């Protein structure tokens, strides 16, 4: 249903995390693992001709239902009509579930003071070049690149403290207590999550992301070390994705290695087929051909075989794909011959999200319960 409105069904799944993502008044029964339009103009493109009259009528009726039932919500204006229709698609045409889903998303936006994000200063995080949306693919979808080697999960104060001094030199800043360290780490997660949302909102301002296109996500693990790994942030980002359905077109993750493949083999069993088809794990040798087939050369970064310069290389250079400098995760082309490795960290990040398959919630394998994928529904809409 609604295939003519939006091309296909986005992934479902929900991570539970604390702080910002726990601040929503309630979560929808069916969560959606996709990122979508976070605001923008309330313009609705014409539906494709393949949509049946009844589908179009149902979608329009749902928009009017939301406007009538939630008209007093201070954040209703932050969702366009197309956004509202995406909630209906994400909930398989169930207006009741979709309405609860919309209310949960609006409550979450209100709780995190969503409207202030574009006015916040993230210049220090922007300067790292770790998260960018500066290109479009051949279908005019916006391309988001997460350069993991440029990310540090530690707050700047803790990085300075850990880098300062030697055994013979006192640190320049006092050592934080355990409680202070935890609070600082959580503050860093929250700020990076807001930066993630900010980056998407800025893409709407620059028109790389629009109401009628989607996001293609490139997760570049080349050059990363254990110091760049940030499982809590990953969970926080995925937890908030449920509030922005039907926007991610595809995910490209590279380079794959034994750890990643073990985690993926376990996780994919619990994902719906559409989600599995959208996630592409690439060997380093596959990157240039794969990205080159979907992104025009003048929009593709030089390190991926294109001609577009990465201005952030001057600050934090990243080795080109296939470069002898790459000493990161080794390629793992033979998926059927993997020896078992300790992939607990990677698998936990993927499995703790829970999932929805064939309309049924799958319990989190890590938490041992289904709270991750079947959260309490929002209070009934008056």
Secondary structure by P-SEA (a helix, b strand, c coil): ccccccccccccccccccccccccccccccccccccccccccccccccccccaaaaaaaaaaaaaaaaacccccccccccaaaaaaaaaaacccaaaaaaaaaaaaaaaaaacccccccccaaaaaaacccccccccccccbbbbbcccccccccaaaaaaaaccccccccccccccaaaaaaaaaaaaaaaaaaaaaaaaaaaaaccccccbbbbbbbbccccccccccaaaaaaaaaacccccccccbbbbccccaaaaaaaaaaaaaccaaaaaabbbbcccaaaaaaaacccccccccccccccccccccccccccccccccccccccccccccccccaaaaaaaaaacccccccccccccccccccccccccccccc
